Amino acid sequence: MKQDILYIIPLVILATACNEKAHENVEKSSSQVASTLEDVSKTIRTVQQTANEIKKFSEDMAVTGERVKGIKGVELIGNSQWEYKVVSVDDTSTETLQNSFNDLGKEGWELSARLGSNKQASLVFKRRKALGD
């Protein structure tokens, strides 16, 4: 029986030491898992914030797109040069004048002034000179 105890004591010590070491490893692993989960959680929050910012930006761009949809162009010219066209208004019918003015508008002419009396009125149209003219 004494011999049995001699064998059992080292086994108990070994089992106890292994159990303590296993417990320490479990605690370290649990701590590492908790730290990793916290990092994953931070990453998810960052991704959510970024997604929300992208969504807001997209919505803003959609609104801006709707606002500028009707703009046909912007011309920024420093030293603008103009050309003028004088059109006499006589007893021409309103429809004929309207058609003429629509044609002038398509060519880029814009009404600038009215000259003369009611019976012999002239209209002055202007438009920017094309570059190189």
C-alpha positions as semicolon CSV with decimal commas, in nm:
position;residue;x (nm);y (nm);z (nm)
1;M;0,000;0,000;0,000
2;K;0,291;0,234;0,074
3;Q;0,410;0,182;-0,278
4;D;0,067;0,268;-0,413
5;I;0,073;0,598;-0,222
6;L;0,414;0,673;-0,365
7;Y;0,265;0,640;-0,712
8;I;-0,056;0,827;-0,631
9;I;0,107;1,136;-0,475
10;P;0,303;1,234;-0,787
11;L;-0,005;1,171;-0,997
12;V;-0,215;1,400;-0,774
13;I;0,056;1,670;-0,785
14;L;0,083;1,634;-1,162
15;A;-0,294;1,647;-1,205
16;T;-0,320;1,953;-0,980
17;A;-0,039;2,132;-1,164
18;C;-0,193;2,045;-1,502
19;N;-0,532;2,163;-1,382
20;E;-0,384;2,498;-1,268
21;K;-0,199;2,538;-1,597
22;A;-0,517;2,452;-1,792
23;H;-0,712;2,704;-1,583
24;E;-0,451;2,974;-1,658
25;N;-0,468;2,892;-2,030
26;V;-0,849;2,912;-2,025
27;E;-0,832;3,254;-1,855
28;K;-0,578;3,382;-2,112
29;S;-0,785;3,247;-2,399
30;S;-1,102;3,403;-2,258
31;S;-0,927;3,736;-2,223
32;Q;-0,795;3,718;-2,579
33;V;-1,140;3,625;-2,712
34;A;-1,299;3,915;-2,523
35;S;-1,036;4,154;-2,661
36;T;-1,088;4,020;-3,014
37;L;-1,466;4,053;-2,982
38;E;-1,423;4,412;-2,865
39;D;-1,203;4,487;-3,169
40;V;-1,460;4,326;-3,400
41;S;-1,735;4,533;-3,238
42;K;-1,535;4,856;-3,291
43;T;-1,477;4,761;-3,655
44;I;-1,848;4,696;-3,708
45;R;-1,936;5,036;-3,556
46;T;-1,682;5,206;-3,784
47;V;-1,821;5,028;-4,090
48;Q;-2,175;5,130;-3,990
49;Q;-2,069;5,495;-3,950
50;T;-1,895;5,489;-4,287
51;A;-2,199;5,331;-4,452
52;N;-2,423;5,600;-4,301
53;E;-2,189;5,875;-4,427
54;I;-2,188;5,721;-4,777
55;K;-2,567;5,697;-4,772
56;K;-2,598;6,065;-4,668
57;F;-2,348;6,166;-4,939
58;S;-2,543;5,967;-5,200
59;E;-2,868;6,132;-5,094
60;D;-2,703;6,476;-5,112
61;M;-2,571;6,397;-5,461
62;A;-2,916;6,284;-5,574
63;V;-3,065;6,614;-5,455
64;T;-2,784;6,807;-5,623
65;G;-2,837;6,607;-5,943
66;E;-3,204;6,703;-5,945
67;R;-3,114;7,068;-5,891
68;V;-2,868;7,087;-6,179
69;K;-3,063;6,868;-6,419
70;G;-3,213;7,168;-6,598
71;I;-2,886;7,360;-6,629
72;K;-2,764;7,344;-6,986
73;G;-2,425;7,495;-6,923
74;V;-2,234;7,769;-6,757
75;E;-2,011;8,002;-6,948
76;L;-1,736;8,181;-6,763
77;I;-1,567;8,435;-6,983
78;G;-1,358;8,726;-6,861
79;N;-1,353;8,983;-7,139
80;S;-1,679;8,913;-7,316
81;Q;-1,733;9,058;-7,659
82;W;-2,085;9,103;-7,787
83;E;-2,249;9,123;-8,125
84;Y;-2,581;9,294;-8,186
85;K;-2,875;9,256;-8,421
86;V;-3,141;9,524;-8,474
87;V;-3,485;9,400;-8,582
88;S;-3,752;9,641;-8,702
89;V;-4,099;9,577;-8,569
90;D;-4,357;9,679;-8,828
91;D;-4,712;9,565;-8,884
92;T;-4,603;9,202;-8,884
93;S;-4,842;8,962;-8,715
94;T;-4,775;8,856;-8,357
95;E;-4,736;8,493;-8,465
96;T;-4,476;8,584;-8,726
97;L;-4,283;8,796;-8,474
98;Q;-4,299;8,517;-8,219
99;N;-4,161;8,266;-8,470
100;S;-3,881;8,509;-8,564
101;F;-3,795;8,569;-8,199
102;N;-3,791;8,195;-8,127
103;D;-3,551;8,146;-8,418
104;L;-3,328;8,425;-8,283
105;G;-3,337;8,265;-7,936
106;K;-3,226;7,931;-8,081
107;E;-2,929;8,112;-8,235
108;G;-2,836;8,255;-7,894
109;W;-2,977;8,606;-7,938
110;E;-3,125;8,777;-7,633
111;L;-3,344;9,089;-7,630
112;S;-3,138;9,375;-7,497
113;A;-3,327;9,700;-7,569
114;R;-3,616;9,864;-7,751
115;L;-3,556;10,169;-7,969
116;G;-3,788;10,416;-8,142
117;S;-4,156;10,496;-8,113
118;N;-4,450;10,258;-8,102
119;K;-4,512;10,297;-8,477
120;Q;-4,149;10,251;-8,581
121;A;-3,997;10,042;-8,302
122;S;-3,678;9,845;-8,334
123;L;-3,559;9,574;-8,102
124;V;-3,192;9,525;-8,021
125;F;-3,073;9,170;-7,962
126;K;-2,728;9,072;-7,837
127;R;-2,523;8,756;-7,793
128;R;-2,166;8,672;-7,703
129;K;-1,927;8,660;-7,991
130;A;-1,796;8,314;-8,056
131;L;-1,430;8,270;-7,968
132;G;-1,212;8,330;-8,269
133;D;-1,465;8,554;-8,449
